[in-house]
Amino acid sequence: MIRDDYEERNYLWTGDLDVSSFASDDCTFTDPTLSFAGVDKYIENVGNLVPVIDFLLGEARECRSELLEIRLNDNESYVETRWNMVGRFDRLPWRPQIDVVGRTQFRYEDEGGVVRVRFYDEEWEVPAGLALLQLVTPAGTIPNSTQETDGWQ
């Protein structure tokens, strides 16, 4: 399911995240720019953001959600992914490229044999300000990660 979110649905760009196993009312979503609770709020936020992203990408829609790693930590009840989000905004005259490496933890609870994601925590390997600066600078100017990747944990 999680692998498909990246590889088939390109969810970092489309918002098409399979939330069927998320706790609907009290799942908390966080990323470096905001935090909110509830699947309905996620759907609302994505519904507001995706049309803007689609417009900026232009007809070529050059964007991808590349899954770099995925692993399960059953002892601490989470699945963690490491990914690279890359896309070019062709509708802007300077054609900036977003290129961010990040990690997402899907923390879950077993509710009598039914697993529910309770916390979606996304982190970027660059400060949010640098990632957003990519919008106003030529492609490749800002690094996509400032962290070492050897022995990723």
N, CA, C and O of each residue as an XYZ file, in Angstrom:
612
protein
N       0.818     -1.188      0.000
C       0.000      0.000      0.000
C       0.865      1.257      0.000
O       0.692      2.107     -0.873
N       1.793      1.403      0.952
C       2.617      2.609      1.024
C       3.497      2.725     -0.215
O       3.631      3.811     -0.778
N       4.086      1.642     -0.636
C       4.933      1.658     -1.842
C       4.121      2.169     -3.037
O       4.628      2.967     -3.826
N       2.886      1.726     -3.180
C       2.033      2.161     -4.287
C       1.747      3.661     -4.235
O       1.616      4.305     -5.276
N       1.649      4.219     -3.023
C       1.413      5.662     -2.905
C       2.497      6.443     -3.637
O       2.208      7.444     -4.294
N       3.727      5.996     -3.528
C       4.847      6.662     -4.200
C       4.964      6.251     -5.660
O       4.995      7.095     -6.555
N       5.030      4.948     -5.887
C       5.403      4.433     -7.201
C       4.281      4.480     -8.231
O       4.545      4.663     -9.420
N       3.054      4.322     -7.803
C       1.941      4.310     -8.758
C       1.130      5.604     -8.729
O       0.721      6.104     -9.777
N       0.896      6.147     -7.533
C       0.018      7.315     -7.425
C       0.767      8.634     -7.317
O       0.145      9.696     -7.345
N       2.127      8.587     -7.190
C       2.931      9.813     -7.164
C       2.376     10.803     -6.132
O       2.259     11.998     -6.405
N       2.038     10.289     -4.947
C       1.233     11.050     -4.002
C       1.886     12.337     -3.488
O       1.176     13.255     -3.076
N       3.200     12.425     -3.502
C       3.820     13.668     -3.040
C       3.447     14.849     -3.933
O       3.493     15.999     -3.498
N       3.077     14.563     -5.183
C       2.634     15.603     -6.115
C       1.128     15.610     -6.310
O       0.536     16.669     -6.518
N       0.504     14.448     -6.244
C      -0.930     14.359     -6.550
C      -1.813     14.419     -5.302
O      -3.003     14.722     -5.388
N      -1.217     14.126     -4.139
C      -2.005     14.043     -2.915
C      -2.785     12.751     -2.806
O      -3.520     12.550     -1.839
N      -2.635     11.874     -3.782
C      -3.405     10.627     -3.852
C      -2.788      9.582     -2.916
O      -2.170      8.615     -3.362
N      -2.966      9.794     -1.635
C      -2.465      8.921     -0.580
C      -3.601      7.996     -0.154
O      -4.709      8.457      0.122
N      -3.331      6.705     -0.100
C      -4.350      5.757      0.348
C      -4.539      5.927      1.855
O      -3.708      5.471      2.640
N      -5.604      6.568      2.250
C      -5.861      6.852      3.666
C      -6.848      5.858      4.280
O      -7.361      6.093      5.374
N      -7.114      4.760      3.592
C      -8.104      3.797      4.089
C      -7.700      3.173      5.419
O      -8.568      2.726      6.169
N      -6.411      3.129      5.733
C      -5.987      2.563      7.015
C      -5.617      3.651      8.032
O      -5.034      3.355      9.075
N      -5.950      4.886      7.731
C      -5.677      5.989      8.654
C      -6.848      6.156      9.614
O      -8.004      5.972      9.234
N      -6.541      6.505     10.855
C      -7.591      6.810     11.833
C      -8.253      8.102     11.370
O      -7.613      9.153     11.366
N      -9.504      8.041     10.986
C     -10.124      9.145     10.252
C     -10.176     10.466     11.006
O      -9.850     11.504     10.431
N     -10.572     10.460     12.266
C     -10.766     11.723     12.974
C      -9.529     12.230     13.690
O      -9.335     13.439     13.811
N      -8.694     11.327     14.164
C      -7.604     11.798     15.016
C      -6.206     11.502     14.501
O      -5.244     11.601     15.263
N      -6.062     11.142     13.232
C      -4.727     10.990     12.676
C      -4.131     12.392     12.526
O      -4.767     13.289     11.974
N      -2.912     12.568     13.020
C      -2.229     13.856     12.917
C      -1.259     13.815     11.753
O      -0.480     12.873     11.612
N      -1.312     14.843     10.920
C      -0.430     14.992      9.773
C       0.501     16.164     10.042
O       0.044     17.257     10.376
N       1.806     15.944      9.900
C       2.758     17.046     10.059
C       3.766     17.005      8.914
O       4.137     15.940      8.421
N       4.193     18.186      8.513
C       5.342     18.331      7.623
C       6.059     19.614      8.061
O       5.596     20.270      8.994
N       7.151     19.988      7.432
C       7.892     21.158      7.910
C       7.150     22.482      7.816
O       7.620     23.481      8.360
N       6.006     22.518      7.145
C       5.297     23.787      6.989
C       3.965     23.867      7.733
O       3.446     24.966      7.927
N       3.398     22.739      8.153
C       2.112     22.772      8.839
C       1.816     21.470      9.567
O       2.508     20.468      9.388
N       0.777     21.506     10.388
C       0.311     20.322     11.112
C      -1.193     20.456     11.299
O      -1.701     21.546     11.562
N      -1.897     19.344     11.161
C      -3.345     19.345     11.336
C      -3.794     17.927     11.648
O      -3.016     16.981     11.527
N      -5.045     17.784     12.050
C      -5.579     16.477     12.424
C      -6.794     16.137     11.566
O      -7.595     17.005     11.219
N      -6.908     14.861     11.236
C      -8.084     14.350     10.553
C      -7.897     14.111      9.071
O      -7.316     14.934      8.364
N      -8.392     12.983      8.612
C      -8.321     12.630      7.204
C      -9.129     13.616      6.359
O      -8.708     13.977      5.260
N     -10.293     14.055      6.865
C     -11.091     15.025      6.112
C     -10.315     16.315      5.872
O     -10.412     16.905      4.796
N      -9.544     16.756      6.866
C      -8.735     17.962      6.716
C      -7.615     17.726      5.705
O      -7.289     18.622      4.926
N      -7.024     16.532      5.710
C      -6.011     16.186      4.707
C      -6.610     16.304      3.304
O      -6.024     16.931      2.421
N      -7.769     15.701      3.109
C      -8.427     15.724      1.800
C      -8.753     17.157      1.388
O      -8.577     17.524      0.226
N      -9.226     17.963      2.329
C      -9.525     19.373      2.045
C      -8.255     20.130      1.651
O      -8.249     20.864      0.663
N      -7.190     19.952      2.420
C      -5.941     20.663      2.129
C      -5.371     20.262      0.769
O      -4.926     21.115      0.001
N      -5.385     18.968      0.476
C      -4.896     18.488     -0.818
C      -5.769     19.040     -1.936
O      -5.267     19.432     -2.989
N      -7.064     19.068     -1.706
C      -7.985     19.604     -2.706
C      -7.706     21.060     -3.023
O      -7.941     21.502     -4.148
N      -7.212     21.811     -2.058
C      -6.868     23.219     -2.287
C      -5.505     23.373     -2.964
O      -5.310     24.291     -3.762
N      -4.571     22.490     -2.654
C      -3.199     22.613     -3.146
C      -2.982     22.011     -4.531
O      -2.277     22.602     -5.349
N      -3.562     20.870     -4.805
C      -3.288     20.155     -6.051
C      -3.618     20.977     -7.306
O      -2.827     20.940     -8.249
N      -4.723     21.708     -7.377
C      -4.961     22.505     -8.590
C      -3.860     23.540     -8.850
O      -3.528     23.809    -10.005
N      -3.303     24.112     -7.809
C      -2.215     25.081     -7.964
C      -0.967     24.378     -8.491
O      -0.315     24.857     -9.418
N      -0.645     23.233     -7.886
C       0.517     22.448     -8.324
C       0.334     22.021     -9.781
O       1.253     22.157    -10.587
N      -0.841     21.510    -10.116
C      -1.106     21.073    -11.488
C      -0.903     22.224    -12.476
O      -0.306     22.041    -13.537
N      -1.397     23.394    -12.123
C      -1.232     24.556    -13.009
C       0.243     24.888    -13.183
O       0.702     25.085    -14.308
N       0.991     24.953    -12.084
C       2.407     25.331    -12.142
C       3.247     24.305    -12.895
O       4.209     24.674    -13.569
N       2.900     23.022    -12.791
C       3.647     21.989    -13.509
C       3.486     22.118    -15.017
O       4.395     21.763    -15.768
N       2.355     22.615    -15.463
C       2.117     22.754    -16.892
C       1.752     21.431    -17.537
O       1.558     20.421    -16.860
N       1.663     21.456    -18.840
C       1.206     20.278    -19.580
C       2.179     19.108    -19.511
O       1.756     17.952    -19.539
N       3.459     19.387    -19.422
C       4.455     18.307    -19.405
C       4.380     17.482    -18.120
O       4.739     16.304    -18.115
N       3.917     18.096    -17.035
C       3.784     17.429    -15.727
C       5.045     16.635    -15.375
O       4.985     15.448    -15.054
N       6.172     17.314    -15.445
C       7.431     16.669    -15.096
C       7.595     16.651    -13.587
O       8.098     17.603    -12.989
N       7.162     15.555    -12.982
C       7.256     15.411    -11.529
C       7.269     13.930    -11.176
O       6.691     13.094    -11.871
N       7.947     13.636    -10.074
C       7.981     12.243     -9.633
C       8.181     12.179     -8.124
O       8.794     13.061     -7.523
N       7.659     11.132     -7.538
C       7.875     10.792     -6.136
C       8.692      9.507     -6.144
O       8.146      8.420     -6.334
N       9.983      9.627     -5.940
C      10.873      8.474     -6.005
C      11.051      7.883     -4.609
O      11.549      8.559     -3.708
N      10.656      6.652     -4.429
C      10.824      5.960     -3.157
C      12.247      5.419     -3.087
O      12.621      4.533     -3.856
N      13.034      5.955     -2.163
C      14.437      5.548     -2.027
C      14.591      4.355     -1.098
O      15.369      3.441     -1.373
N      13.850      4.365      0.002
C      13.912      3.276      0.982
C      12.577      3.182      1.704
O      11.841      4.161      1.823
N      12.288      1.990      2.179
C      11.107      1.778      3.016
C      11.457      0.698      4.027
O      12.085     -0.306      3.691
N      11.044      0.917      5.265
C      11.314     -0.113      6.275
C      10.283     -0.057      7.394
O       9.668      0.971      7.680
N      10.137     -1.213      8.003
C       9.196     -1.404      9.097
C       9.968     -1.501     10.406
O      10.937     -2.253     10.505
N       9.543     -0.747     11.404
C      10.060     -0.884     12.762
C       8.881     -1.360     13.605
O       8.138     -0.554     14.166
N       8.722     -2.664     13.686
C       7.576     -3.256     14.386
C       7.646     -3.009     15.893
O       6.612     -2.878     16.548
N       8.860     -2.947     16.444
C       9.007     -2.702     17.887
C       8.463     -1.351     18.303
O       7.894     -1.216     19.386
N       8.635     -0.332     17.436
C       8.161      1.013     17.759
C       6.918      1.394     16.959
O       6.476      2.542     17.008
N       6.361      0.450     16.232
C       5.084      0.601     15.515
C       5.088      1.733     14.487
O       4.251      2.635     14.538
N       6.031      1.673     13.561
C       5.986      2.621     12.456
C       6.631      2.036     11.203
O       7.476      1.143     11.262
N       6.198      2.576     10.073
C       6.830      2.343      8.785
C       7.470      3.665      8.413
O       6.844      4.720      8.518
N       8.729      3.608      7.976
C       9.421      4.839      7.594
C       9.874      4.726      6.149
O      10.401      3.702      5.717
N       9.653      5.810      5.417
C      10.093      5.872      4.037
C      11.088      7.017      3.892
O      11.050      7.998      4.634
N      11.962      6.867      2.932
C      12.854      7.957      2.518
C      12.602      8.123      1.034
O      12.558      7.139      0.296
N      12.437      9.359      0.590
C      11.977      9.618     -0.756
C      12.641     10.857     -1.340
O      13.270     11.637     -0.625
N      12.490     11.024     -2.647
C      12.947     12.215     -3.357
C      11.778     12.728     -4.190
O      11.237     12.016     -5.037
N      11.407     13.956     -3.936
C      10.316     14.624     -4.645
C      10.944     15.593     -5.638
O      11.604     16.551     -5.235
N      10.743     15.353     -6.934
C      11.367     16.175     -7.967
C      10.308     16.604     -8.974
O       9.528     15.782     -9.456
N      10.287     17.886     -9.286
C       9.357     18.377    -10.292
C       9.752     19.753    -10.784
O      10.413     20.511    -10.073
N       9.348     20.074    -11.999
C       9.675     21.371    -12.585
C       8.390     22.141    -12.877
O       7.453     21.610    -13.472
N       8.365     23.396    -12.448
C       7.217     24.262    -12.663
C       7.377     25.008    -13.986
O       7.914     26.115    -14.032
N       6.904     24.381    -15.054
C       7.071     24.925    -16.403
C       6.284     26.199    -16.662
O       6.619     26.949    -17.579
N       5.249     26.461    -15.880
C       4.438     27.657    -16.122
C       5.110     28.940    -15.615
O       4.686     30.041    -15.966
N       6.139     28.802    -14.805
C       6.872     29.986    -14.349
C       8.013     30.244    -15.338
O       8.672     29.301    -15.777
N       8.249     31.501    -15.691
C       9.235     31.810    -16.739
C      10.641     31.275    -16.458
O      11.353     30.930    -17.400
N      11.054     31.197    -15.215
C      12.402     30.728    -14.878
C      12.451     29.217    -14.653
O      13.510     28.661    -14.365
N      11.314     28.566    -14.784
C      11.165     27.108    -14.702
C      11.921     26.493    -13.517
O      12.820     25.673    -13.704
N      11.553     26.893    -12.315
C      12.255     26.343    -11.147
C      11.976     24.858    -10.971
O      10.946     24.341    -11.404
N      12.917     24.193    -10.327
C      12.755     22.766    -10.040
C      12.733     22.560     -8.538
O      13.605     23.042     -7.815
N      11.722     21.838     -8.082
C      11.660     21.403     -6.690
C      12.343     20.045     -6.630
O      11.991     19.129     -7.374
N      13.315     19.922     -5.745
C      14.055     18.674     -5.586
C      14.370     18.537     -4.103
O      15.334     19.120     -3.607
N      13.553     17.767     -3.404
C      13.670     17.633     -1.952
C      13.728     16.157     -1.583
O      12.896     15.361     -2.018
N      14.718     15.805     -0.779
C      14.780     14.472     -0.200
C      14.162     14.570      1.189
O      14.438     15.511      1.933
N      13.336     13.606      1.529
C      12.671     13.631      2.822
C      12.381     12.238      3.341
O      12.693     11.225      2.716
N      11.776     12.237      4.502
C      11.408     10.991      5.173
C       9.996     11.151      5.728
O       9.598     12.235      6.155
N       9.264     10.073      5.712
C       7.934     10.076      6.312
C       7.812      8.864      7.222
O       8.138      7.740      6.840
N       7.336      9.118      8.427
C       7.011      8.030      9.352
C       5.505      7.908      9.427
O       4.790      8.888      9.639
N       5.043      6.689      9.250
C       3.634      6.355      9.401
C       3.537      5.568     10.704
O       3.783      4.362     10.715
N       3.181      6.232     11.797
C       3.070      5.562     13.099
C       1.678      4.958     13.215
O       0.676      5.602     12.904
N       1.637      3.728     13.661
C       0.362      3.014     13.679
C       0.111      2.363     15.037
O       1.010      2.214     15.865
N      -1.154      1.983     15.226
C      -1.591      1.216     16.396
C      -2.404      0.035     15.900
O      -3.129      0.126     14.909
N      -2.268     -1.071     16.607
C      -3.064     -2.255     16.315
C      -4.294     -2.198     17.206
O      -4.191     -2.272     18.431
N      -5.450     -2.067     16.584
C      -6.714     -1.966     17.317
C      -7.469     -3.274     17.171
O      -8.388     -3.389     16.360
N      -7.070     -4.262     17.968
C      -7.743     -5.558     17.921
C      -7.622     -6.239     16.572
O      -8.597     -6.792     16.064
N      -6.437     -6.202     15.989
C      -6.208     -6.842     14.701
C      -6.386     -5.921     13.513
O      -6.096     -6.312     12.382
N      -6.861     -4.697     13.745
C      -6.999     -3.709     12.681
C      -5.922     -2.645     12.900
O      -5.890     -1.981     13.936
N      -5.052     -2.498     11.918
C      -3.957     -1.529     12.037
C      -4.424     -0.184     11.497
O      -4.933     -0.085     10.381
N      -4.238      0.857     12.320
C      -4.637      2.222     11.953
C      -3.438      3.155     12.083
O      -2.746      3.146     13.100
N      -3.194      3.964     11.044
C      -2.157      4.994     11.117
C      -2.706      6.138     11.947
O      -3.774      6.676     11.655
N      -1.966      6.507     12.984
C      -2.380      7.576     13.888
C      -1.578      8.855     13.699
O      -2.015      9.937     14.090
N      -0.391      8.722     13.091
C       0.487      9.885     12.974
C       1.289      9.783     11.686
O       1.990      8.799     11.449
N       1.177     10.802     10.869
C       1.931     10.925      9.626
C       2.905     12.065      9.840
O       2.494     13.219      9.961
N       4.197     11.755      9.889
C       5.207     12.768     10.197
C       6.214     12.839      9.060
O       6.975     11.899      8.831
N       6.211     13.959      8.351
C       7.099     14.156      7.202
C       8.187     15.144      7.576
O       7.917     16.204      8.142
N       9.427     14.781      7.252
C      10.576     15.672      7.463
C      11.336     15.794      6.164
O      11.387     14.855      5.370
N      11.929     16.961      5.950
C      12.759     17.174      4.776
C      14.215     17.210      5.213
O      14.512     17.610      6.339
N      15.114     16.804      4.351
C      16.538     16.785      4.677
C      17.220     18.114      4.414
O      18.443     18.221      4.497
N      16.427     19.124      4.096
C      16.903     20.503      4.035
C      15.928     21.340      4.848
O      14.761     20.966      4.971
N      16.369     22.457      5.407
C      15.421     23.323      6.110
C      14.304     23.772      5.163
O      14.531     23.949      3.966
N      13.114     23.950      5.702
C      11.952     24.318      4.887
C      12.222     25.580      4.065
O      11.815     25.665      2.907
N      12.895     26.543      4.653
C      13.199     27.789      3.935
C      14.038     27.554      2.690
O      13.794     28.161      1.647
N      15.030     26.671      2.798
C      15.847     26.356      1.622
C      15.039     25.615      0.570
O      15.183     25.873     -0.625
N      14.195     24.700      1.009
C      13.355     23.974      0.057
C      12.439     24.944     -0.690
O      12.292     24.844     -1.908
N      11.831     25.868      0.025
C      10.930     26.838     -0.605
C      11.693     27.833     -1.473
O      11.143     28.352     -2.445
N      12.956     28.105     -1.133
C      13.790     28.993     -1.935
C      14.001     28.437     -3.346
O      14.299     29.187     -4.276
N      13.845     27.128     -3.499
C      13.960     26.528     -4.824
C      12.931     27.106     -5.806
O      13.129     27.058     -7.020
N      11.842     27.647     -5.272
C      10.800     28.223     -6.132
C      11.253     29.489     -6.847
O      10.703     29.841     -7.891
N      12.244     30.173     -6.298
C      12.655     31.461     -6.865
C      14.103     31.477     -7.342
O      14.657     32.544     -7.609
N      14.713     30.312     -7.449
C      16.098     30.227     -7.902
C      16.190     29.261     -9.085
O      15.328     28.401     -9.261
N      17.238     29.410     -9.889
C      17.402     28.470    -11.013
C      17.567     27.031    -10.512
O      18.089     26.797     -9.422
N      17.119     26.092    -11.312
C      17.195     24.667    -10.961
C      18.617     24.271    -10.596
O      19.575     24.675    -11.256
N      18.746     23.479     -9.542
C      20.035     22.958     -9.121
C      20.846     23.867     -8.221
O      21.938     23.492     -7.793
N      20.335     25.057     -7.923
C      21.070     26.007     -7.089
C      21.080     25.594     -5.626
O      22.088     25.759     -4.939
N      19.970     25.060     -5.149
C      19.804     24.671     -3.748
C      19.913     23.154     -3.645
O      19.224     22.448     -4.382
N      20.763     22.624     -2.745
C      20.876     21.162     -2.621
C      19.573     20.546     -2.114
O      18.807     21.189     -1.397
N      19.333     19.282     -2.501
C      18.090     18.616     -2.087
C      18.200     17.938     -0.730
O      17.199     17.485     -0.177
N      19.416     17.868     -0.192
C      19.627     17.244      1.105
C      20.911     17.797      1.703
O      21.880     18.051      0.988
N      20.913     17.978      3.001
C      22.132     18.394      3.695
C      22.583     17.317      4.660
O      23.448     17.558      5.503
N      22.004     16.125      4.546
C      22.310     15.043      5.482
C      23.091     13.934      4.807
O      22.972     13.706      3.603
N      23.885     13.256      5.602
C      24.583     12.064      5.121
C      23.557     10.947      4.934
O      22.608     10.834      5.709
N      23.748     10.129      3.911
C      22.788      9.050      3.667
C      23.329      7.691      4.048
O      22.558      6.736      4.143
N      24.632      7.567      4.271
C      25.179      6.277      4.662
C      24.635      5.880      6.027
O      24.611      6.696      6.949
N      24.205      4.649      6.160
C      23.684      4.162      7.433
C      22.395      4.835      7.845
O      22.155      5.059      9.032
N      21.559      5.161      6.863
C      20.295      5.854      7.144
C      19.521      5.128      8.212
O      19.350      3.910      8.158
N      19.051      5.888      9.190
C      18.306      5.268     10.272
C      17.074      5.999     10.563
O      16.321      5.610     11.455
